[in-house]
Amino acid sequence: MKTHKNNVLNIALLIPHLQSGGAERVTALLSKILFLNGHSVKILLFDNENISYKTYGDLINMNLKSSKSLFLKVFIRLFRIVKLSLIKKKYNIDYVISFLYAANVVNYYSVGKSKKILTIRGYKEYEKYGKLYVRFLNKIDKLIVQTDRLKNDIVRDHNLPEKLSRKIKVISNPFDLQQINIKSKLPLDVNTSKKLQTKNIKMCVMGAFKAEKGFDHVVRVFNNLRNYYNNISLIFIGHRGDLEKEISNLAKESEFYNDIIFLGYQSNPYNILSNCDFFILPSISEGFPNSLLEAMACGLPVISTNCPTGPLEILNEGDPIKINSNGYFLAKYGILINTFNVVSDFTMNRKLSGTEIDLFKAIEFLILNQDIRNSLKNLSLSRARNFDLNIFYSKFTSVLE
């Protein structure tokens, strides 16, 4: 590990912004654990508007937000590269760790002696930019991915030699379990508490309203379930994304719309999660599903698609599964179903697809089996401990060598 006096490293964390999101949350947590372990931390942003997370160290706004103009995009990227290069020199930065594609490109093309660590935050990002990241491997120091499957896919898809594959390191996302536990026990505000008192069994989903999150499937399945079980409600936590309006409109088509509750963005989602009965991750693709682990850290039983990547490694320790005729698989730490079709569908009154029927059956299984819910609750808490912030720090420092 490259160190200075007293083993202090000068580390820059580069990310476009710190608005709500998985990569943003991880950046904030990484700043905390590095800072508390004595390192000098700089958080570099292209845009400092609407910051959602507390950070540690020095926050530097590069003041170079993105533009929709293709002409301006080129110049903004060049200015970002120059500005990062100057910051690296000014602060004698040892490592620049970048998150998300826009920041990774700037990190790669910047000049200076700092070591470059890039991260891939999602499988969709790999599908879109994989060839470019493989090209980057020749000149960067490390590429961090979140799951073994993603690393294996990169190595296999591009037939990487051992020299380059060694540069790819697998480090799962960190979770501040102590803080999650504290926040999960805080009282709900009056308005939220009132909304959550409507039904006995509350199922929850959380995240941005994007096509890859598969929220339309959950709304349709809930609408069908509600015909048979009148004591259930569906809770949405989250905001933003291209499909927020479409999902809301789809829910309004349900005759049970009053049992579909949209809570929007929550600075503390944990006390809401802890007041729900189980969690659903209907994603079509992920990098590493933060919301799934956050729900488990709050003691929720979970149902997840077996999408690339993350759920299989979280819920079954990466061991392969075979989903049988009942449509779902009771894994070591939760329930897995097959992945939905990529195409979003905002038609309410149609027959459920095969995978939607699988989700129906999995939810019904939890509704009818409280003993299973209780068992999975304990298993969720146990599994979440493997992703604690301190374990993450130990793995992360091994990369800085």
C-alpha positions, 0 to 999 in steps of 0.5 A: 500500500502506498502510504505517507507519514503515519500511513495516511493516504490522500484519497479522492472519490470522484462521482458526478453528484450525490443525489439519492442513489446506490453509487452515491450512498456507497461513496458517502459511506466510503468517505466515512470509513476512510476518514475515520481510519485516518486517511485524507479524503476529498470528495470531488463532484461535477455538480453539488446540487441536491446532496442526499448523503452526509460525507466525511473529508473535504467536499470539492465542487468542480462546478461542471454539471452535465449538459444535453448539448452534444457540443457542450458535452465534449468541452465539459468532459475536457474541462473535467479532465483538466480540472481533475488533473490539477486537483490531483497535483495540488493535493498530492492525491495518491488514489482517485476512485471513481464511480459511474461511467462519466466519472470513470472516463474522466479518471481514466484520461486524467494525467498525473501520478495518482493511481486510478481505480474505476468501479462498475456499479451495475450490470447494465453499465457493463452491458453498455460500456464493457468493451471500453472498460476492458480497454481501460484495464491496460492503463488503470490500476484496478477495476472494482466490481460488486459480484463474482458473476460480473467479474466472471462474465467480463473475463469470459466475454472478453477472453481476458489474460491473467494479467488483466483479470487480476486487476478486477477486484470483487468488493460488495457494497458496504452497509452501516448496520449500526446506523441502519439499526438505530434509524430503523427504530426511530418513530415514524412521522404522523402522516407516514404512520397513518398511511401504514396502518391501513392493512395487516400485511405490508409488502414493500419495494424501494428504488428509482422508477426505472425500466430495469427495476421491474415495478410494473410487474409488482403493481400488476401482481398485487392487483391480482393478489388483492382479489384474494387477500383483502388484508394486504398493501403495497408500499413504494419507497423512492422517487425519480426515474423515467417511469415514475409517472407511468407506474403511478398511472398504472397503479391508478388503474387498479380498483385497489389503488387505495392500498398502493401507497407511494411514499416518495424519497425518504431520508430514513427509509429504515423505520418504514422498512421495519414496519413492513412485513416483507420486501420484493426486489423485482429487478431485471438487472442490478449491480449489487442491490442495495435495497435488498440488503437494506431490507434484510438489515431491517429484518425483512423476509425478501423475495427477489428475481434471480437477475444479474447480478447480486441476488443469487450471491446474497440469498444463496451465497452464489450457489446455483439454483433450479426453480421448480414447478411451484415457480420459486426457490426457497434459498438459504436467506430468502426466496428467488424467482426467475427474472422478468422480461426487459420490456416494460408493460403498463397494461393493467387488465391482462393475464399475468405472464409466467414470471408474474405468476411465479411472483404471485405464488411466492408472495402468496407463500409468505402471506400464508406462512407466518412461521416461514416469514419469522424464520426468514426474518432471522436469516435476513439479519444474519446474512446482512452482517456479512456486508457490514462497513468494517468488513468492507473496509478490510477488503477495500484496503487490500486493493490499495496495495 
